[in-house]
Amino acid sequence: MDALDLARWQFGITTVYHFLFVPVTIGLSLLVAILQTVWLRTGNPAHLQATKFFGKLFLINFAMGLVTGLVQEFQFGMNWSTYSRFVGDIFGAPLALEALITFFLESTFLGLWIFGWDKLPRLVHAACIWLVAIGAAMSAYLILAANSFMQWPVGFTVRGPRAELTDFGALLTNQVALATFPHVLLASWLTGAVLMACVAAWHLKRRRNAEVFRVPMRLALVGTVVVGAGILFTGDNLAKVMVRTQPMKMAAAEALYESAQPASFSLFTIGNLSGKEPIFSIDVPGLLSFLSTGSFDGKVEGVNNLQAQYRQRFGPGDYAPYIPLAYWSFRFMIGFGMLAVLVALVLLWLTRRGRLPENEWVWRAAIWAVVLPFLANSFGWLFTEMGRQPWIVFSQLKTAAAVSPTNGVGHVAASLAAFTLLYGVLAVIEVRLLLKYARQDPPEPEPATEDDGPLAFAY
């Protein structure tokens, strides 16, 4: 491997690792806010117990996500100085807003929420966690606006080695950002809901604290099913935007080498994905045309045709991503996400009207389903970023030209080893903390009064 390969591995590893925490933060902040609102409306002490219990898990994840995000940013200057110089003026505005406004909103009101249980009026205190949830969503949008510039650059002009921002409004209203944000937001809510269902299922399986965990279980299962339907809708819209902006990515997702009208979608393929006929394939006629154009008879451009267009536009080169990775990551993203929804739908039926299933495998499925949204999120980002290759900023800057020119293999290998070791330690800490507090009983019930005790990591 050369320095470029190692730098790509390092950024990919740290980004995927960091994004394990982000959707949990976004998802749990909303669910904890809903639980606290339910407590305010009903006065049931069990809902207050559930709020504090899952609030503790949210706080652990928030802290760990903050640390991993800081480490991730170091790499821009270390390994990608040419890229940083090119996009610095563009990324500066949305990332500054993210740090100065949304992160300030999150951290300030999260502090008020943690220490304000016995000091703030109940409605004001509940508003704090809602503002944290809103801040987390706003933060996600600003970061996605920066990322969307890499997918479809708008609102800029190039002067020398730098892209300079000319229209901040165009950057914030990038069609890719507008399509990506609801999809990522819903995926994050699904992740938080499945995690909540997993923890509640572990307690209900042991018939412990059923009065506390029934409502979170039902809330999480209903949320997973509803959000899953929304993910299908937003995913369809995102696919159409992707075809308009990066048609090569959609062609790679289907391993469609020759343009087709109509174009079928292969659910599963065995065989060569390099342009030869597959050994075995299960296809849905017209589905790729619908995903791409909204019509079951629409035309979808193939890899070979797009290669010819890009070579004419950008010069000689290979402009297709690694097809097998794009093909399978796209399917794993959809498959794992929808499997989580299916598990939730089955559990929703089996736990209707307060039932607690006796079958051991039902609860095991509920607990182990927690890995599904994390896998779906990871494969989704692999597809998003790898499907854009060979561009780091589409049509403007190739990945091979963006790496720091003075970095040698030894420098990158050393930092890769250091980050891997650090993230390994953080992973052990995160898992142990979450398992420790997820297995504990909820805090003792308290009367629904203004004198509720402060939330802390331990009771």
Salt bridges, closest charged atoms under 4 A:
ASP89 OD1 - ARG162 NH2 4.00
ASP118 OD1 - LYS119 NZ 3.09
GLU164 OE1 - ARG159 NH1 2.58
GLU164 OE2 - ARG162 NH1 3.08
ASP236 OD1 - LYS240 NZ 2.59
GLU254 OE1 - ARG331 NH2 2.52
GLU358 OE2 - ARG207 NH2 3.21
GLU360 OE2 - LYS205 NZ 2.86
GLU360 OE2 - ARG364 NE 3.73
GLU385 OE1 - ARG388 NH1 2.83
ASP441 OD1 - ARG208 NH2 2.66
GLU446 OE1 - LYS52 NZ 3.46
